[in-house]
Amino acid sequence: MTFTLYPDTRLALARDSLAGLSVGDALGSQFFVPGRQPADLAADRLPPPPWQWTDDTEMACSVVAALAEAGRIDRDVLALAFAERCEPYRGYGPGAVRILRLIRTGTPWPVAAAAAFDGQGSCGNGAAMRVGPLGAWFADSTSRAAAQARASAEVTHAHPEGVAGAVAVAVAAARAARARLDGDRPDPARLLAGVAAALDPATEVYRGVRDAARLLGRPLAEAVETLGNGSRVTAQDTVAFTLWVAATYLDDYPVAIRSCVEAGGDVDTTAAIVGSVVAAYTGVGTPGGVPTDWLAAREPLPDWVG
Ligand SMILES: [Mg+2]
């Protein structure tokens, strides 16, 4: 079935995904504060506001602003936006700060991105953590979502695994948003099969997504054991786990985010990715959606995202 998706609908879907991403990021990062325990969240004891968002949200806001402006990703424009808006205290990794500083001082992004990590390019989770709202924007076409995710990744992530991580998350978010429009929750296995179909089978991210599909219905600890929890801050040990959580709890945002907190590891980023996919399906303030009191506790988004 083909249908027309109006710009306002695209923006509304992307904004809901961004709400899920930023609340997951901001709440997840609270669990790096010493003494704060996953059990507190499980018992509904929320950390005191405001919850500051981190690099995941700052970059995702640039992606949404670029789409709102032009309807597509222009890599030169996006690279410069990432570089100019980077506030290093937001938790950017040293590699990302270096690439963005090079771009800001005039190095073309293909050169800056390719030079990272001794010429291998970054396979970090940075391209995946910011791309969910882009997937929601392209709810009408997973192939468009995949191609635009690739473009958004390449400006900082030259390594095939870094790019594959972004493609996987964007396709998952596109399918989640499409399911919301159709009023039909996708079967978790079908969701992950659709993601795998968009990936290069030579990548570890692809193999991870296949493993995630095999582990559906198993306990969280077993998924973490096989898929990782982002503690190596690579796409390979982050993305498959996040998509296992999102596919499993697609209709329950709070439980999905609690699962990321319980799993430990790079919690702001796993919760950002999971939040972006789940909120593309649930929306905000709906049953199973992003709770409005969680949204109110999150630090406001930057003015420039509109
Ligand atoms: Mg972060």
Residues whose N, C-alpha, C, O or C-beta is under 5 A from the ligand:
A	BS01	MG	T54 D55 D56 R90 G91 D268
